[in-house]
Amino acid sequence: MKEGNITLSQKQLKTLTVIHRFINKDITRQQAADLLGLSTRQISRLKKGVLASGPESLIHKNTGRKPAHAIKDETKEAILRIASKPE
């Protein structure tokens, strides 16, 4: 597990709460699935991730990364310089 703070969205926080309730056997797998709008299989997958890695398992692994198909900043700046030149 990584050290430090993690930030969860409201949806991720709700998911974590429901998964913890399922782990503590306060609710059934089906009730957890109904609360989150997921399948029972997904609930099992989320439980496994939370038990293995903690809350950070709920955060998408590409969060904070720039997309592979994004235009480079230098290219954007060049386009803007050309477009803003007076004719």
NORCORUR-V767901 format. One record per backbone hydrogen bond with DSSP energy under -0.5 kcal/mol. NH is the residue of the N-H (numbers start at 0). CO is the residue of the C=O. E is the energy in kcal/mol with one decimal. If there is no record, write none. Layout:
nh;co;e
NH;CO;E
NH;CO;E
This chain:
nh;co;e
7;5;-0.5
12;8;-2.5
13;9;-2.2
14;10;-2.4
15;11;-2.5
16;12;-2.3
17;13;-2.5
18;14;-2.7
19;15;-2.5
20;16;-2.1
21;17;-2.1
22;18;-2.8
23;19;-2.4
24;21;-1.3
25;20;-2.7
26;20;-1.0
31;27;-2.3
32;28;-2.4
33;29;-2.5
34;30;-2.5
35;31;-1.9
36;32;-1.4
37;32;-2.0
42;38;-1.7
43;39;-1.9
44;40;-2.0
45;41;-2.7
46;42;-2.5
47;43;-2.3
48;44;-2.1
49;45;-2.6
50;46;-2.5
51;47;-2.0
52;48;-3.2
53;48;-0.6
53;49;-1.5
55;52;-0.5
56;53;-1.9
57;54;-2.1
58;55;-1.1
62;59;-1.7
64;61;-2.1
69;66;-1.4
75;71;-2.0
76;72;-2.5
77;73;-2.1
78;74;-2.2
79;75;-2.5
80;76;-2.3
81;77;-2.2
82;78;-2.7
83;79;-1.8
84;80;-0.6
84;81;-0.8
